Amino acid sequence: MKKIVSFFIFLFAINFATFAQVVHKHALGIRFGNNDGFGGEVSYQRKLSEINRFELDLGYRNQNDYNAYKLSGIYQWVWSIDKGFNWYAGFGAGIGSWNDSRVNSSRDDGLFINGDGNVGIEYNFDIPLLISLDFRPEIGILGNYGSNTDLDIALSLRYQF
């Protein structure tokens, strides 16, 4: 019985040792996606624990008669698949503001708030580069801009430090 308990403790310790190398302390880069018209976003990830991190994404859009910005925050859990490959899932929210100065615009300007989910896969290269592909459904909570559900798919490149 002692050998079985020792074996399970050993497996438990190995499991945490593999998770310890999944999340880096910081990652900074760009998230390329549709994101309800915002396109690319500046993205920052901060390690919170051995398997958790917090991601902040800032998007800005400026056209002739239209401008908007959005800040999204996502709390994520990260799990190792194989050497270098991880998958992650999380939830969070986005807040932003937009202004449409076209004369015949049917949208109301102002503040909007979204609830966000996040699921993705990533690869850590031997160099400090992280590439990921994720899916982020966004559900409008407040405001007309994000009132519809948006299904955002994005490719991200981040420098890890």
Sine and cosine of phi, psi and omega as CSV:
sin_phi,cos_phi,sin_psi,cos_psi,sin_omega,cos_omega
0.00,0.00,-0.62,0.79,0.01,-1.00
-0.89,0.46,-0.61,0.79,0.01,-1.00
-0.92,0.39,-0.61,0.79,0.01,-1.00
-0.92,0.39,-0.71,0.70,0.03,-1.00
-0.89,0.46,-0.68,0.74,0.03,-1.00
-0.89,0.46,-0.63,0.77,0.02,-1.00
-0.89,0.46,-0.71,0.70,0.01,-1.00
-0.92,0.39,-0.58,0.81,0.09,-1.00
-0.90,0.43,-0.65,0.76,0.05,-1.00
-0.88,0.47,-0.71,0.70,0.04,-1.00
-0.89,0.46,-0.65,0.76,0.03,-1.00
-0.88,0.47,-0.68,0.73,0.01,-1.00
-0.91,0.41,-0.65,0.76,0.04,-1.00
-0.90,0.44,-0.63,0.78,0.03,-1.00
-0.86,0.52,-0.72,0.69,0.02,-1.00
-0.94,0.35,-0.53,0.85,0.03,-1.00
-0.92,0.40,-0.60,0.80,0.04,-1.00
-0.95,0.31,-0.57,0.82,0.05,-1.00
-0.93,0.38,-0.46,0.89,-0.08,-1.00
-0.88,0.47,-0.38,0.92,-0.04,-1.00
-0.97,-0.25,0.15,0.99,-0.04,-1.00
-0.98,0.18,-0.73,0.68,-0.12,-0.99
-0.97,-0.24,0.82,-0.57,0.07,-1.00
-1.00,0.04,0.34,-0.94,-0.09,-1.00
-0.90,0.44,-0.69,0.73,0.00,-1.00
-0.64,-0.77,0.50,-0.86,0.15,-0.99
-0.53,-0.85,0.73,-0.69,-0.04,-1.00
-0.73,-0.68,0.73,-0.69,-0.01,-1.00
-0.08,-1.00,-0.47,-0.88,-0.05,-1.00
-0.81,-0.59,0.67,-0.74,0.07,-1.00
-0.94,-0.34,0.93,-0.38,-0.04,-1.00
-0.99,-0.12,0.91,-0.42,0.02,-1.00
-0.31,-0.95,0.03,-1.00,0.03,-1.00
-0.96,0.29,-0.77,0.63,0.09,-1.00
0.72,0.69,0.81,0.59,0.07,-1.00
0.82,0.58,0.61,0.79,0.05,-1.00
1.00,-0.09,-0.09,1.00,-0.04,-1.00
-0.99,0.13,-0.40,0.91,0.01,-1.00
0.94,0.33,-0.76,-0.65,-0.02,-1.00
-0.95,0.33,0.54,-0.84,0.03,-1.00
-0.75,-0.66,0.52,-0.85,0.18,-0.98
-0.98,0.19,0.75,-0.66,-0.12,-0.99
-0.81,-0.59,0.69,-0.72,0.04,-1.00
-0.74,-0.68,0.72,-0.69,0.07,-1.00
-0.87,-0.50,0.67,-0.74,0.00,-1.00
-0.80,-0.60,0.80,-0.59,0.03,-1.00
-0.93,0.37,0.73,-0.68,0.07,-1.00
-0.95,-0.31,-0.59,0.81,0.06,-1.00
-0.48,-0.88,-0.16,-0.99,-0.04,-1.00
-0.90,0.44,-0.49,0.87,-0.03,-1.00
-0.80,-0.59,0.17,0.99,-0.01,-1.00
-0.81,-0.59,0.50,-0.87,0.08,-1.00
-0.50,-0.87,0.23,-0.97,0.05,-1.00
-0.86,-0.51,0.75,-0.67,-0.01,-1.00
-0.90,-0.43,0.74,-0.68,0.10,-0.99
-0.89,-0.45,0.75,-0.66,0.02,-1.00
-0.80,-0.61,0.78,-0.63,0.01,-1.00
-0.89,-0.46,0.87,-0.49,0.03,-1.00
-0.91,-0.42,0.58,-0.81,0.02,-1.00
-0.66,-0.75,0.68,-0.74,0.00,-1.00
-0.73,-0.69,0.76,-0.64,-0.02,-1.00
-0.65,-0.76,0.89,-0.45,0.08,-1.00
-0.79,-0.61,-0.05,-1.00,-0.07,-1.00
-0.79,0.62,-0.81,0.59,-0.07,-1.00
-0.91,-0.42,0.28,0.96,-0.18,-0.98
-0.53,-0.85,0.75,-0.66,0.15,-0.99
-0.56,-0.83,0.46,-0.89,-0.05,-1.00
-0.33,-0.95,0.40,-0.92,0.16,-0.99
-0.63,-0.78,0.41,-0.91,0.01,-1.00
-0.51,-0.86,0.68,-0.73,0.09,-1.00
-0.88,-0.47,0.85,-0.53,0.01,-1.00
-0.91,-0.41,0.65,-0.76,0.09,-1.00
-0.83,-0.56,0.79,-0.61,-0.07,-1.00
-0.79,-0.62,0.81,-0.58,0.14,-0.99
-1.00,-0.01,0.79,-0.61,-0.12,-0.99
-0.80,-0.60,0.54,-0.84,0.20,-0.98
-0.96,-0.26,0.66,-0.75,-0.05,-1.00
-0.84,-0.54,0.75,-0.67,0.01,-1.00
-0.80,-0.59,0.63,-0.78,0.01,-1.00
-0.99,0.16,0.70,-0.71,0.08,-1.00
-0.99,-0.17,-0.81,0.59,-0.01,-1.00
-0.44,-0.90,0.09,-1.00,-0.04,-1.00
-0.80,0.60,0.92,-0.40,0.01,-1.00
1.00,-0.02,-0.46,0.89,0.00,-1.00
-1.00,-0.08,0.72,-0.70,0.06,-1.00
-0.71,-0.71,0.35,-0.94,0.21,-0.98
-0.79,-0.61,0.39,-0.92,-0.08,-1.00
-0.55,-0.84,0.38,-0.92,0.05,-1.00
-0.53,-0.85,0.48,-0.88,0.00,-1.00
-0.15,-0.99,-0.09,-1.00,0.00,-1.00
-0.55,-0.83,0.31,-0.95,0.01,-1.00
-0.01,-1.00,-0.47,-0.88,-0.05,-1.00
-0.49,-0.87,0.31,-0.95,0.07,-1.00
-0.75,-0.66,0.59,-0.81,0.05,-1.00
-0.73,-0.69,0.60,-0.80,-0.02,-1.00
-0.27,-0.96,-0.02,-1.00,0.01,-1.00
-0.59,-0.81,0.51,-0.86,0.01,-1.00
-0.53,-0.85,0.36,-0.93,-0.05,-1.00
-0.60,-0.80,0.83,-0.55,0.03,-1.00
-0.89,-0.46,0.95,-0.31,-0.08,-1.00
-0.99,-0.11,0.21,0.98,0.08,-1.00
-0.93,0.38,0.57,-0.82,-0.09,-1.00
-0.91,0.42,-0.68,0.73,-0.08,-1.00
-0.98,-0.19,0.55,0.84,-0.03,-1.00
-0.97,0.25,0.69,-0.72,0.02,-1.00
-1.00,-0.08,-0.02,1.00,-0.03,-1.00
-0.99,-0.11,0.56,-0.83,0.10,-0.99
-1.00,0.04,0.69,-0.73,0.07,-1.00
-0.96,0.27,0.26,-0.96,0.17,-0.99
0.77,-0.64,-0.34,-0.94,-0.08,-1.00
-0.98,0.20,0.58,-0.81,0.15,-0.99
-0.64,-0.77,0.47,-0.88,0.04,-1.00
-0.72,-0.69,0.72,-0.70,0.01,-1.00
-0.85,-0.53,0.53,-0.85,0.23,-0.97
-1.00,-0.09,0.72,-0.69,-0.10,-0.99
-0.85,-0.52,0.58,-0.81,0.22,-0.98
-0.90,-0.43,0.20,-0.98,-0.02,-1.00
-0.36,-0.93,0.77,-0.63,0.09,-1.00
-0.65,-0.76,0.72,-0.69,0.00,-1.00
-0.33,-0.95,0.07,-1.00,0.06,-1.00
-0.77,-0.64,0.56,-0.83,-0.04,-1.00
-0.61,-0.79,0.32,-0.95,0.06,-1.00
-0.74,-0.67,0.79,-0.62,0.08,-1.00
-1.00,-0.10,0.91,-0.41,0.06,-1.00
-0.97,0.23,0.23,-0.97,0.07,-1.00
-0.92,0.40,-0.48,0.88,0.14,-0.99
-0.99,0.12,0.25,-0.97,-0.08,-1.00
-0.97,0.22,0.82,0.57,0.00,-1.00
-0.87,-0.50,0.72,-0.69,0.06,-1.00
-0.86,-0.51,0.82,-0.57,0.06,-1.00
-0.89,-0.46,0.69,-0.72,-0.04,-1.00
-0.60,-0.80,0.41,-0.91,0.09,-1.00
-0.79,-0.62,0.83,-0.55,-0.04,-1.00
-0.68,-0.73,0.27,-0.96,0.02,-1.00
-0.85,-0.53,0.82,-0.58,-0.05,-1.00
-0.76,-0.65,0.99,-0.15,0.15,-0.99
-0.97,0.26,0.70,-0.71,0.01,-1.00
-0.84,-0.55,0.78,-0.62,-0.02,-1.00
-0.91,-0.42,0.81,-0.58,-0.01,-1.00
-0.92,0.40,0.76,-0.65,0.05,-1.00
-0.95,-0.30,-0.69,0.73,-0.05,-1.00
-0.64,-0.77,0.68,-0.73,0.07,-1.00
1.00,-0.09,0.40,-0.92,-0.08,-1.00
-0.99,0.16,-0.50,0.87,-0.09,-1.00
-0.87,0.49,-0.75,0.67,-0.02,-1.00
-0.98,-0.21,0.48,0.87,-0.11,-0.99
-0.94,0.33,-0.42,0.91,0.04,-1.00
-1.00,-0.04,0.41,-0.91,0.09,-1.00
-0.95,0.30,0.79,-0.61,0.01,-1.00
-0.93,-0.35,0.76,-0.65,0.02,-1.00
-0.96,-0.29,1.00,-0.08,-0.11,-0.99
-1.00,-0.07,0.79,-0.61,0.12,-0.99
-0.90,-0.43,0.73,-0.68,-0.09,-1.00
-0.61,-0.79,0.47,-0.89,0.13,-0.99
-0.94,-0.34,0.75,-0.66,-0.04,-1.00
-0.84,-0.55,0.60,-0.80,0.13,-0.99
-0.83,-0.56,0.82,-0.57,-0.04,-1.00
-0.70,-0.71,0.60,-0.80,0.12,-0.99
-1.00,-0.01,0.78,-0.62,-0.03,-1.00
-0.98,-0.21,0.68,-0.73,0.04,-1.00
-0.55,-0.84,0.00,0.00,0.00,0.00
